[in-house]
Amino acid sequence: MMLEAGKSYQWCLCGRSKSQPLCDGTHKDHYLKITQRPIRFQVEKTKEYWMCNCKQTKNRPFCDGTHKQKEIQEATTIRL
């Protein structure tokens, strides 16, 4: 996604945001009892970045390819 240098962003950590991968404030709904808060960040250069959607990256908020691991693939596969 295209991110602008110096602009503040919030990467969703709870996984419930409807504007993934960015936070939409869903974690604030006290009925959901979500304890994960977003990761606040800025980038130094305006350009396209690969943002993590699986939430398992070790390079938050950016994708590090963790989603390709077998156990992550199995955990996210929909079983019919």
PDB file with SEQRES, HELIX, SHEET and CRYST1 records, atoms N, CA, C and O in Angstrom:
SEQRES   1 A   80  MET MET LEU GLU ALA GLY LYS SER TYR GLN TRP CYS LEU          
SEQRES   2 A   80  CYS GLY ARG SER LYS SER GLN PRO LEU CYS ASP GLY THR          
SEQRES   3 A   80  HIS LYS ASP HIS TYR LEU LYS ILE THR GLN ARG PRO ILE          
SEQRES   4 A   80  ARG PHE GLN VAL GLU LYS THR LYS GLU TYR TRP MET CYS          
SEQRES   5 A   80  ASN CYS LYS GLN THR LYS ASN ARG PRO PHE CYS ASP GLY          
SEQRES   6 A   80  THR HIS LYS GLN LYS GLU ILE GLN GLU ALA THR THR ILE          
SEQRES   7 A   80  ARG LEU                                                      
HELIX    1 AA1 THR A   26  LYS A   28  5                                   3    
HELIX    2 AA2 THR A   66  LYS A   68  5                                   3    
HELIX    3 AA3 LYS A   70  THR A   76  1                                   7    
SHEET    1 AA1 2 TYR A   9  TRP A  11  0                                        
SHEET    2 AA1 2 ILE A  39  PHE A  41 -1                                        
CRYST1    1.000    1.000    1.000  90.00  90.00  90.00 P 1           1          
ATOM      1  N   MET A   1       0.842  -1.163   0.000  1.00  0.00           N  
ATOM      2  CA  MET A   1       0.000   0.000   0.000  1.00  0.00           C  
ATOM      3  C   MET A   1       0.890   1.230   0.000  1.00  0.00           C  
ATOM      4  O   MET A   1       2.008   1.191   0.513  1.00  0.00           O  
ATOM      5  N   MET A   2       0.401   2.315  -0.570  1.00  0.00           N  
ATOM      6  CA  MET A   2       1.174   3.549  -0.645  1.00  0.00           C  
ATOM      7  C   MET A   2       1.085   4.273   0.697  1.00  0.00           C  
ATOM      8  O   MET A   2      -0.005   4.579   1.181  1.00  0.00           O  
ATOM      9  N   LEU A   3       2.251   4.541   1.290  1.00  0.00           N  
ATOM     10  CA  LEU A   3       2.330   5.269   2.556  1.00  0.00           C  
ATOM     11  C   LEU A   3       3.124   6.545   2.345  1.00  0.00           C  
ATOM     12  O   LEU A   3       4.072   6.574   1.560  1.00  0.00           O  
ATOM     13  N   GLU A   4       2.731   7.605   3.050  1.00  0.00           N  
ATOM     14  CA  GLU A   4       3.369   8.907   2.907  1.00  0.00           C  
ATOM     15  C   GLU A   4       4.379   9.166   4.014  1.00  0.00           C  
ATOM     16  O   GLU A   4       4.122   8.884   5.184  1.00  0.00           O  
ATOM     17  N   ALA A   5       5.520   9.701   3.632  1.00  0.00           N  
ATOM     18  CA  ALA A   5       6.569  10.033   4.589  1.00  0.00           C  
ATOM     19  C   ALA A   5       6.047  11.010   5.632  1.00  0.00           C  
ATOM     20  O   ALA A   5       5.380  11.988   5.296  1.00  0.00           O  
ATOM     21  N   GLY A   6       6.355  10.740   6.910  1.00  0.00           N  
ATOM     22  CA  GLY A   6       6.005  11.632   8.002  1.00  0.00           C  
ATOM     23  C   GLY A   6       4.572  11.533   8.499  1.00  0.00           C  
ATOM     24  O   GLY A   6       4.259  12.072   9.561  1.00  0.00           O  
ATOM     25  N   LYS A   7       3.695  10.862   7.766  1.00  0.00           N  
ATOM     26  CA  LYS A   7       2.310  10.711   8.190  1.00  0.00           C  
ATOM     27  C   LYS A   7       2.232   9.603   9.238  1.00  0.00           C  
ATOM     28  O   LYS A   7       2.958   8.613   9.144  1.00  0.00           O  
ATOM     29  N   SER A   8       1.368   9.757  10.226  1.00  0.00           N  
ATOM     30  CA  SER A   8       1.199   8.750  11.272  1.00  0.00           C  
ATOM     31  C   SER A   8       0.148   7.721  10.846  1.00  0.00           C  
ATOM     32  O   SER A   8      -0.920   8.068  10.343  1.00  0.00           O  
ATOM     33  N   TYR A   9       0.483   6.449  11.064  1.00  0.00           N  
ATOM     34  CA  TYR A   9      -0.411   5.343  10.742  1.00  0.00           C  
ATOM     35  C   TYR A   9      -0.571   4.461  11.968  1.00  0.00           C  
ATOM     36  O   TYR A   9       0.257   4.487  12.879  1.00  0.00           O  
ATOM     37  N   GLN A  10      -1.645   3.678  11.983  1.00  0.00           N  
ATOM     38  CA  GLN A  10      -1.882   2.696  13.044  1.00  0.00           C  
ATOM     39  C   GLN A  10      -2.191   1.360  12.390  1.00  0.00           C  
ATOM     40  O   GLN A  10      -3.207   1.203  11.712  1.00  0.00           O  
ATOM     41  N   TRP A  11      -1.296   0.397  12.605  1.00  0.00           N  
ATOM     42  CA  TRP A  11      -1.457  -0.946  12.042  1.00  0.00           C  
ATOM     43  C   TRP A  11      -2.293  -1.773  12.997  1.00  0.00           C  
ATOM     44  O   TRP A  11      -1.963  -1.879  14.178  1.00  0.00           O  
ATOM     45  N   CYS A  12      -3.377  -2.363  12.497  1.00  0.00           N  
ATOM     46  CA  CYS A  12      -4.286  -3.161  13.308  1.00  0.00           C  
ATOM     47  C   CYS A  12      -3.590  -4.408  13.822  1.00  0.00           C  
ATOM     48  O   CYS A  12      -2.998  -5.159  13.047  1.00  0.00           O  
ATOM     49  N   LEU A  13      -3.660  -4.627  15.120  1.00  0.00           N  
ATOM     50  CA  LEU A  13      -3.080  -5.820  15.728  1.00  0.00           C  
ATOM     51  C   LEU A  13      -4.163  -6.792  16.179  1.00  0.00           C  
ATOM     52  O   LEU A  13      -3.899  -7.987  16.319  1.00  0.00           O  
ATOM     53  N   CYS A  14      -5.374  -6.298  16.407  1.00  0.00           N  
ATOM     54  CA  CYS A  14      -6.439  -7.177  16.903  1.00  0.00           C  
ATOM     55  C   CYS A  14      -7.028  -8.047  15.803  1.00  0.00           C  
ATOM     56  O   CYS A  14      -7.616  -9.089  16.095  1.00  0.00           O  
ATOM     57  N   GLY A  15      -6.885  -7.645  14.549  1.00  0.00           N  
ATOM     58  CA  GLY A  15      -7.402  -8.421  13.432  1.00  0.00           C  
ATOM     59  C   GLY A  15      -8.864  -8.190  13.111  1.00  0.00           C  
ATOM     60  O   GLY A  15      -9.402  -8.841  12.216  1.00  0.00           O  
ATOM     61  N   ARG A  16      -9.517  -7.289  13.810  1.00  0.00           N  
ATOM     62  CA  ARG A  16     -10.964  -7.075  13.608  1.00  0.00           C  
ATOM     63  C   ARG A  16     -11.297  -5.822  12.791  1.00  0.00           C  
ATOM     64  O   ARG A  16     -12.462  -5.596  12.464  1.00  0.00           O  
ATOM     65  N   SER A  17     -10.303  -5.018  12.462  1.00  0.00           N  
ATOM     66  CA  SER A  17     -10.547  -3.792  11.710  1.00  0.00           C  
ATOM     67  C   SER A  17     -11.151  -4.104  10.346  1.00  0.00           C  
ATOM     68  O   SER A  17     -10.749  -5.064   9.688  1.00  0.00           O  
ATOM     69  N   LYS A  18     -12.105  -3.299   9.927  1.00  0.00           N  
ATOM     70  CA  LYS A  18     -12.694  -3.460   8.604  1.00  0.00           C  
ATOM     71  C   LYS A  18     -11.866  -2.727   7.553  1.00  0.00           C  
ATOM     72  O   LYS A  18     -12.168  -2.808   6.362  1.00  0.00           O  
ATOM     73  N   SER A  19     -10.835  -2.020   7.975  1.00  0.00           N  
ATOM     74  CA  SER A  19      -9.959  -1.315   7.034  1.00  0.00           C  
ATOM     75  C   SER A  19      -8.548  -1.904   7.075  1.00  0.00           C  
ATOM     76  O   SER A  19      -7.560  -1.173   7.005  1.00  0.00           O  
ATOM     77  N   GLN A  20      -8.465  -3.236   7.190  1.00  0.00           N  
ATOM     78  CA  GLN A  20      -7.172  -3.934   7.242  1.00  0.00           C  
ATOM     79  C   GLN A  20      -6.258  -3.493   6.112  1.00  0.00           C  
ATOM     80  O   GLN A  20      -6.732  -3.273   4.998  1.00  0.00           O  
ATOM     81  N   PRO A  21      -4.985  -3.360   6.361  1.00  0.00           N  
ATOM     82  CA  PRO A  21      -4.277  -3.706   7.581  1.00  0.00           C  
ATOM     83  C   PRO A  21      -4.228  -2.568   8.606  1.00  0.00           C  
ATOM     84  O   PRO A  21      -3.589  -2.692   9.652  1.00  0.00           O  
ATOM     85  N   LEU A  22      -4.902  -1.470   8.299  1.00  0.00           N  
ATOM     86  CA  LEU A  22      -4.877  -0.329   9.212  1.00  0.00           C  
ATOM     87  C   LEU A  22      -6.024  -0.398  10.214  1.00  0.00           C  
ATOM     88  O   LEU A  22      -7.061  -1.005   9.945  1.00  0.00           O  
ATOM     89  N   CYS A  23      -5.831   0.219  11.350  1.00  0.00           N  
ATOM     90  CA  CYS A  23      -6.794   0.232  12.444  1.00  0.00           C  
ATOM     91  C   CYS A  23      -7.978   1.146  12.125  1.00  0.00           C  
ATOM     92  O   CYS A  23      -7.806   2.234  11.574  1.00  0.00           O  
ATOM     93  N   ASP A  24      -9.173   0.690  12.477  1.00  0.00           N  
ATOM     94  CA  ASP A  24     -10.364   1.535  12.349  1.00  0.00           C  
ATOM     95  C   ASP A  24     -11.002   1.826  13.709  1.00  0.00           C  
ATOM     96  O   ASP A  24     -12.094   2.389  13.782  1.00  0.00           O  
ATOM     97  N   GLY A  25     -10.306   1.435  14.793  1.00  0.00           N  
ATOM     98  CA  GLY A  25     -10.805   1.706  16.133  1.00  0.00           C  
ATOM     99  C   GLY A  25     -11.660   0.605  16.723  1.00  0.00           C  
ATOM    100  O   GLY A  25     -12.159   0.759  17.838  1.00  0.00           O  
ATOM    101  N   THR A  26     -11.851  -0.503  16.018  1.00  0.00           N  
ATOM    102  CA  THR A  26     -12.690  -1.597  16.517  1.00  0.00           C  
ATOM    103  C   THR A  26     -12.234  -2.080  17.890  1.00  0.00           C  
ATOM    104  O   THR A  26     -13.063  -2.474  18.711  1.00  0.00           O  
ATOM    105  N   HIS A  27     -10.935  -2.053  18.148  1.00  0.00           N  
ATOM    106  CA  HIS A  27     -10.401  -2.537  19.433  1.00  0.00           C  
ATOM    107  C   HIS A  27     -10.933  -1.740  20.622  1.00  0.00           C  
ATOM    108  O   HIS A  27     -10.835  -2.193  21.762  1.00  0.00           O  
ATOM    109  N   LYS A  28     -11.492  -0.567  20.369  1.00  0.00           N  
ATOM    110  CA  LYS A  28     -12.006   0.279  21.452  1.00  0.00           C  
ATOM    111  C   LYS A  28     -13.401  -0.139  21.925  1.00  0.00           C  
ATOM    112  O   LYS A  28     -13.868   0.333  22.961  1.00  0.00           O  
ATOM    113  N   ASP A  29     -14.073  -1.027  21.168  1.00  0.00           N  
ATOM    114  CA  ASP A  29     -15.414  -1.479  21.537  1.00  0.00           C  
ATOM    115  C   ASP A  29     -15.316  -2.306  22.822  1.00  0.00           C  
ATOM    116  O   ASP A  29     -14.820  -3.433  22.796  1.00  0.00           O  
ATOM    117  N   HIS A  30     -15.775  -1.764  23.920  1.00  0.00           N  
ATOM    118  CA  HIS A  30     -15.608  -2.433  25.215  1.00  0.00           C  
ATOM    119  C   HIS A  30     -16.382  -3.749  25.299  1.00  0.00           C  
ATOM    120  O   HIS A  30     -16.079  -4.579  26.155  1.00  0.00           O  
ATOM    121  N   TYR A  31     -17.369  -3.956  24.435  1.00  0.00           N  
ATOM    122  CA  TYR A  31     -18.121  -5.220  24.434  1.00  0.00           C  
ATOM    123  C   TYR A  31     -17.286  -6.369  23.860  1.00  0.00           C  
ATOM    124  O   TYR A  31     -17.495  -7.528  24.216  1.00  0.00           O  
ATOM    125  N   LEU A  32     -16.342  -6.045  22.973  1.00  0.00           N  
ATOM    126  CA  LEU A  32     -15.503  -7.074  22.372  1.00  0.00           C  
ATOM    127  C   LEU A  32     -14.350  -7.490  23.292  1.00  0.00           C  
ATOM    128  O   LEU A  32     -13.773  -8.564  23.124  1.00  0.00           O  
ATOM    129  N   LYS A  33     -14.022  -6.639  24.256  1.00  0.00           N  
ATOM    130  CA  LYS A  33     -12.950  -6.912  25.222  1.00  0.00           C  
ATOM    131  C   LYS A  33     -11.626  -7.262  24.535  1.00  0.00           C  
ATOM    132  O   LYS A  33     -10.961  -8.234  24.894  1.00  0.00           O  
ATOM    133  N   ILE A  34     -11.265  -6.454  23.548  1.00  0.00           N  
ATOM    134  CA  ILE A  34     -10.012  -6.640  22.824  1.00  0.00           C  
ATOM    135  C   ILE A  34      -8.901  -5.926  23.576  1.00  0.00           C  
ATOM    136  O   ILE A  34      -9.036  -4.752  23.920  1.00  0.00           O  
ATOM    137  N   THR A  35      -7.814  -6.623  23.831  1.00  0.00           N  
ATOM    138  CA  THR A  35      -6.716  -6.020  24.581  1.00  0.00           C  
ATOM    139  C   THR A  35      -5.565  -5.572  23.682  1.00  0.00           C  
ATOM    140  O   THR A  35      -4.706  -4.809  24.123  1.00  0.00           O  
ATOM    141  N   GLN A  36      -5.533  -6.029  22.436  1.00  0.00           N  
ATOM    142  CA  GLN A  36      -4.447  -5.622  21.542  1.00  0.00           C  
ATOM    143  C   GLN A  36      -4.722  -4.236  20.984  1.00  0.00           C  
ATOM    144  O   GLN A  36      -5.791  -3.965  20.436  1.00  0.00           O  
ATOM    145  N   ARG A  37      -3.747  -3.379  21.134  1.00  0.00           N  
ATOM    146  CA  ARG A  37      -3.853  -2.028  20.591  1.00  0.00           C  
ATOM    147  C   ARG A  37      -3.025  -1.941  19.321  1.00  0.00           C  
ATOM    148  O   ARG A  37      -2.099  -2.729  19.130  1.00  0.00           O  
ATOM    149  N   PRO A  38      -3.347  -0.991  18.450  1.00  0.00           N  
ATOM    150  CA  PRO A  38      -2.618  -0.883  17.190  1.00  0.00           C  
ATOM    151  C   PRO A  38      -1.158  -0.462  17.401  1.00  0.00           C  
ATOM    152  O   PRO A  38      -0.796   0.126  18.421  1.00  0.00           O  
ATOM    153  N   ILE A  39      -0.349  -0.781  16.411  1.00  0.00           N  
ATOM    154  CA  ILE A  39       1.050  -0.370  16.381  1.00  0.00           C  
ATOM    155  C   ILE A  39       1.101   0.952  15.620  1.00  0.00           C  
ATOM    156  O   ILE A  39       0.725   1.016  14.450  1.00  0.00           O  
ATOM    157  N   ARG A  40       1.561   1.988  16.277  1.00  0.00           N  
ATOM    158  CA  ARG A  40       1.683   3.297  15.627  1.00  0.00           C  
ATOM    159  C   ARG A  40       3.046   3.381  14.946  1.00  0.00           C  
ATOM    160  O   ARG A  40       4.062   2.962  15.501  1.00  0.00           O  
ATOM    161  N   PHE A  41       3.045   3.934  13.725  1.00  0.00           N  
ATOM    162  CA  PHE A  41       4.305   4.023  12.989  1.00  0.00           C  
ATOM    163  C   PHE A  41       4.267   5.135  11.945  1.00  0.00           C  
ATOM    164  O   PHE A  41       3.203   5.645  11.594  1.00  0.00           O  
ATOM    165  N   GLN A  42       5.446   5.495  11.461  1.00  0.00           N  
ATOM    166  CA  GLN A  42       5.628   6.425  10.356  1.00  0.00           C  
ATOM    167  C   GLN A  42       6.687   5.827   9.436  1.00  0.00           C  
ATOM    168  O   GLN A  42       7.492   4.999   9.862  1.00  0.00           O  
ATOM    169  N   VAL A  43       6.686   6.243   8.191  1.00  0.00           N  
ATOM    170  CA  VAL A  43       7.712   5.811   7.252  1.00  0.00           C  
ATOM    171  C   VAL A  43       8.551   7.019   6.855  1.00  0.00           C  
ATOM    172  O   VAL A  43       8.082   8.156   6.894  1.00  0.00           O  
ATOM    173  N   GLU A  44       9.796   6.756   6.473  1.00  0.00           N  
ATOM    174  CA  GLU A  44      10.707   7.838   6.099  1.00  0.00           C  
ATOM    175  C   GLU A  44      10.553   8.268   4.647  1.00  0.00           C  
ATOM    176  O   GLU A  44      10.837   9.416   4.303  1.00  0.00           O  
ATOM    177  N   LYS A  45      10.097   7.340   3.786  1.00  0.00           N  
ATOM    178  CA  LYS A  45       9.950   7.642   2.362  1.00  0.00           C  
ATOM    179  C   LYS A  45       8.533   7.358   1.903  1.00  0.00           C  
ATOM    180  O   LYS A  45       7.919   6.380   2.330  1.00  0.00           O  
ATOM    181  N   THR A  46       8.008   8.222   1.023  1.00  0.00           N  
ATOM    182  CA  THR A  46       6.712   7.980   0.409  1.00  0.00           C  
ATOM    183  C   THR A  46       6.924   6.960  -0.697  1.00  0.00           C  
ATOM    184  O   THR A  46       7.637   7.219  -1.667  1.00  0.00           O  
ATOM    185  N   LYS A  47       6.301   5.798  -0.543  1.00  0.00           N  
ATOM    186  CA  LYS A  47       6.405   4.733  -1.540  1.00  0.00           C  
ATOM    187  C   LYS A  47       5.438   3.618  -1.169  1.00  0.00           C  
ATOM    188  O   LYS A  47       4.728   3.720  -0.168  1.00  0.00           O  
ATOM    189  N   GLU A  48       5.403   2.552  -1.970  1.00  0.00           N  
ATOM    190  CA  GLU A  48       4.562   1.403  -1.662  1.00  0.00           C  
ATOM    191  C   GLU A  48       5.276   0.490  -0.683  1.00  0.00           C  
ATOM    192  O   GLU A  48       6.472   0.231  -0.818  1.00  0.00           O  
ATOM    193  N   TYR A  49       4.535   0.006   0.302  1.00  0.00           N  
ATOM    194  CA  TYR A  49       5.055  -0.907   1.317  1.00  0.00           C  
ATOM    195  C   TYR A  49       4.180  -2.147   1.357  1.00  0.00           C  
ATOM    196  O   TYR A  49       2.984  -2.081   1.073  1.00  0.00           O  
ATOM    197  N   TRP A  50       4.779  -3.280   1.712  1.00  0.00           N  
ATOM    198  CA  TRP A  50       4.044  -4.523   1.929  1.00  0.00           C  
ATOM    199  C   TRP A  50       3.692  -4.583   3.399  1.00  0.00           C  
ATOM    200  O   TRP A  50       4.575  -4.725   4.245  1.00  0.00           O  
ATOM    201  N   MET A  51       2.408  -4.476   3.713  1.00  0.00           N  
ATOM    202  CA  MET A  51       1.934  -4.506   5.084  1.00  0.00           C  
ATOM    203  C   MET A  51       1.508  -5.926   5.444  1.00  0.00           C  
ATOM    204  O   MET A  51       0.969  -6.647   4.605  1.00  0.00           O  
ATOM    205  N   CYS A  52       1.748  -6.323   6.686  1.00  0.00           N  
ATOM    206  CA  CYS A  52       1.388  -7.654   7.143  1.00  0.00           C  
ATOM    207  C   CYS A  52      -0.115  -7.733   7.433  1.00  0.00           C  
ATOM    208  O   CYS A  52      -0.674  -6.874   8.115  1.00  0.00           O  
ATOM    209  N   ASN A  53      -0.749  -8.764   6.909  1.00  0.00           N  
ATOM    210  CA  ASN A  53      -2.158  -9.022   7.216  1.00  0.00           C  
ATOM    211  C   ASN A  53      -2.333 -10.243   8.103  1.00  0.00           C  
ATOM    212  O   ASN A  53      -3.371 -10.390   8.748  1.00  0.00           O  
ATOM    213  N   CYS A  54      -1.328 -11.130   8.150  1.00  0.00           N  
ATOM    214  CA  CYS A  54      -1.476 -12.346   8.960  1.00  0.00           C  
ATOM    215  C   CYS A  54      -1.201 -12.084  10.443  1.00  0.00           C  
ATOM    216  O   CYS A  54      -1.523 -12.920  11.288  1.00  0.00           O  
ATOM    217  N   LYS A  55      -0.611 -10.933  10.764  1.00  0.00           N  
ATOM    218  CA  LYS A  55      -0.322 -10.496  12.143  1.00  0.00           C  
ATOM    219  C   LYS A  55       0.770 -11.323  12.825  1.00  0.00           C  
ATOM    220  O   LYS A  55       0.948 -11.218  14.038  1.00  0.00           O  
ATOM    221  N   GLN A  56       1.501 -12.141  12.069  1.00  0.00           N  
ATOM    222  CA  GLN A  56       2.535 -12.994  12.651  1.00  0.00           C  
ATOM    223  C   GLN A  56       3.953 -12.497  12.327  1.00  0.00           C  
ATOM    224  O   GLN A  56       4.927 -13.130  12.735  1.00  0.00           O  
ATOM    225  N   THR A  57       4.083 -11.406  11.619  1.00  0.00           N  
ATOM    226  CA  THR A  57       5.383 -10.885  11.221  1.00  0.00           C  
ATOM    227  C   THR A  57       6.263 -10.552  12.423  1.00  0.00           C  
ATOM    228  O   THR A  57       5.768 -10.186  13.489  1.00  0.00           O  
ATOM    229  N   LYS A  58       7.551 -10.682  12.237  1.00  0.00           N  
ATOM    230  CA  LYS A  58       8.509 -10.266  13.261  1.00  0.00           C  
ATOM    231  C   LYS A  58       9.023  -8.857  12.963  1.00  0.00           C  
ATOM    232  O   LYS A  58       9.842  -8.315  13.704  1.00  0.00           O  
ATOM    233  N   ASN A  59       8.529  -8.271  11.866  1.00  0.00           N  
ATOM    234  CA  ASN A  59       8.937  -6.937  11.431  1.00  0.00           C  
ATOM    235  C   ASN A  59       7.724  -6.018  11.396  1.00  0.00           C  
ATOM    236  O   ASN A  59       7.462  -5.365  10.385  1.00  0.00           O  
ATOM    237  N   ARG A  60       6.981  -5.966  12.504  1.00  0.00           N  
ATOM    238  CA  ARG A  60       5.748  -5.174  12.569  1.00  0.00           C  
ATOM    239  C   ARG A  60       5.978  -3.738  12.167  1.00  0.00           C  
ATOM    240  O   ARG A  60       6.948  -3.127  12.615  1.00  0.00           O  
ATOM    241  N   PRO A  61       5.128  -3.184  11.346  1.00  0.00           N  
ATOM    242  CA  PRO A  61       3.899  -3.684  10.739  1.00  0.00           C  
ATOM    243  C   PRO A  61       4.096  -4.264   9.334  1.00  0.00           C  
ATOM    244  O   PRO A  61       3.120  -4.526   8.629  1.00  0.00           O  
ATOM    245  N   PHE A  62       5.336  -4.462   8.932  1.00  0.00           N  
ATOM    246  CA  PHE A  62       5.625  -4.851   7.555  1.00  0.00           C  
ATOM    247  C   PHE A  62       5.698  -6.369   7.376  1.00  0.00           C  
ATOM    248  O   PHE A  62       6.096  -7.098   8.285  1.00  0.00           O  
ATOM    249  N   CYS A  63       5.311  -6.818   6.204  1.00  0.00           N  
ATOM    250  CA  CYS A  63       5.327  -8.242   5.878  1.00  0.00           C  
ATOM    251  C   CYS A  63       6.767  -8.740   5.813  1.00  0.00           C  
ATOM    252  O   CYS A  63       7.632  -8.094   5.222  1.00  0.00           O  
ATOM    253  N   ASP A  64       7.013  -9.891   6.424  1.00  0.00           N  
ATOM    254  CA  ASP A  64       8.336 -10.524   6.351  1.00  0.00           C  
ATOM    255  C   ASP A  64       8.251 -11.920   5.737  1.00  0.00           C  
ATOM    256  O   ASP A  64       9.220 -12.678   5.775  1.00  0.00           O  
ATOM    257  N   GLY A  65       7.087 -12.257   5.169  1.00  0.00           N  
ATOM    258  CA  GLY A  65       6.907 -13.545   4.520  1.00  0.00           C  
ATOM    259  C   GLY A  65       6.456 -14.661   5.445  1.00  0.00           C  
ATOM    260  O   GLY A  65       6.319 -15.804   5.009  1.00  0.00           O  
ATOM    261  N   THR A  66       6.223 -14.355   6.708  1.00  0.00           N  
ATOM    262  CA  THR A  66       5.799 -15.370   7.676  1.00  0.00           C  
ATOM    263  C   THR A  66       4.548 -16.106   7.207  1.00  0.00           C  
ATOM    264  O   THR A  66       4.383 -17.289   7.503  1.00  0.00           O  
ATOM    265  N   HIS A  67       3.671 -15.427   6.483  1.00  0.00           N  
ATOM    266  CA  HIS A  67       2.418 -16.043   6.020  1.00  0.00           C  
ATOM    267  C   HIS A  67       2.655 -17.249   5.113  1.00  0.00           C  
ATOM    268  O   HIS A  67       1.739 -18.040   4.888  1.00  0.00           O  
ATOM    269  N   LYS A  68       3.860 -17.397   4.597  1.00  0.00           N  
ATOM    270  CA  LYS A  68       4.181 -18.522   3.713  1.00  0.00           C  
ATOM    271  C   LYS A  68       4.523 -19.799   4.474  1.00  0.00           C  
ATOM    272  O   LYS A  68       4.573 -20.874   3.877  1.00  0.00           O  
ATOM    273  N   GLN A  69       4.760 -19.700   5.781  1.00  0.00           N  
ATOM    274  CA  GLN A  69       5.117 -20.877   6.571  1.00  0.00           C  
ATOM    275  C   GLN A  69       3.940 -21.847   6.650  1.00  0.00           C  
ATOM    276  O   GLN A  69       2.783 -21.435   6.734  1.00  0.00           O  
ATOM    277  N   LYS A  70       4.254 -23.128   6.620  1.00  0.00           N  
ATOM    278  CA  LYS A  70       3.235 -24.172   6.602  1.00  0.00           C  
ATOM    279  C   LYS A  70       2.227 -24.036   7.744  1.00  0.00           C  
ATOM    280  O   LYS A  70       1.023 -24.133   7.512  1.00  0.00           O  
ATOM    281  N   GLU A  71       2.701 -23.812   8.979  1.00  0.00           N  
ATOM    282  CA  GLU A  71       1.778 -23.728  10.119  1.00  0.00           C  
ATOM    283  C   GLU A  71       0.851 -22.518  10.039  1.00  0.00           C  
ATOM    284  O   GLU A  71      -0.286 -22.577  10.507  1.00  0.00           O  
ATOM    285  N   ILE A  72       1.324 -21.430   9.453  1.00  0.00           N  
ATOM    286  CA  ILE A  72       0.478 -20.241   9.276  1.00  0.00           C  
ATOM    287  C   ILE A  72      -0.559 -20.527   8.188  1.00  0.00           C  
ATOM    288  O   ILE A  72      -1.730 -20.181   8.341  1.00  0.00           O  
ATOM    289  N   GLN A  73      -0.134 -21.153   7.101  1.00  0.00           N  
ATOM    290  CA  GLN A  73      -1.051 -21.510   6.021  1.00  0.00           C  
ATOM    291  C   GLN A  73      -2.151 -22.437   6.532  1.00  0.00           C  
ATOM    292  O   GLN A  73      -3.325 -22.249   6.214  1.00  0.00           O  
ATOM    293  N   GLU A  74      -1.769 -23.434   7.324  1.00  0.00           N  
ATOM    294  CA  GLU A  74      -2.752 -24.377   7.855  1.00  0.00           C  
ATOM    295  C   GLU A  74      -3.725 -23.705   8.818  1.00  0.00           C  
ATOM    296  O   GLU A  74      -4.909 -24.044   8.841  1.00  0.00           O  
ATOM    297  N   ALA A  75      -3.238 -22.761   9.606  1.00  0.00           N  
ATOM    298  CA  ALA A  75      -4.089 -22.083  10.585  1.00  0.00           C  
ATOM    299  C   ALA A  75      -5.097 -21.156   9.918  1.00  0.00           C  
ATOM    300  O   ALA A  75      -6.152 -20.875  10.486  1.00  0.00           O  
ATOM    301  N   THR A  76      -4.778 -20.679   8.716  1.00  0.00           N  
ATOM    302  CA  THR A  76      -5.668 -19.727   8.054  1.00  0.00           C  
ATOM    303  C   THR A  76      -6.496 -20.351   6.949  1.00  0.00           C  
ATOM    304  O   THR A  76      -7.305 -19.664   6.324  1.00  0.00           O  
ATOM    305  N   THR A  77      -6.315 -21.635   6.694  1.00  0.00           N  
ATOM    306  CA  THR A  77      -7.082 -22.316   5.647  1.00  0.00           C  
ATOM    307  C   THR A  77      -8.505 -22.580   6.151  1.00  0.00           C  
ATOM    308  O   THR A  77      -8.709 -23.095   7.250  1.00  0.00           O  
ATOM    309  N   ILE A  78      -9.468 -22.217   5.326  1.00  0.00           N  
ATOM    310  CA  ILE A  78     -10.870 -22.466   5.672  1.00  0.00           C  
ATOM    311  C   ILE A  78     -11.189 -23.923   5.376  1.00  0.00           C  
ATOM    312  O   ILE A  78     -10.977 -24.410   4.266  1.00  0.00           O  
ATOM    313  N   ARG A  79     -11.691 -24.593   6.371  1.00  0.00           N  
ATOM    314  CA  ARG A  79     -12.041 -26.007   6.217  1.00  0.00           C  
ATOM    315  C   ARG A  79     -13.559 -26.125   6.041  1.00  0.00           C  
ATOM    316  O   ARG A  79     -14.335 -25.594   6.837  1.00  0.00           O  
ATOM    317  N   LEU A  80     -13.955 -26.817   5.005  1.00  0.00           N  
ATOM    318  CA  LEU A  80     -15.385 -27.014   4.729  1.00  0.00           C  
ATOM    319  C   LEU A  80     -15.830 -28.381   5.193  1.00  0.00           C  
ATOM    320  O   LEU A  80     -17.001 -28.732   5.047  1.00  0.00           O  
TER     321      LEU A  80                                                      
END                                                                             
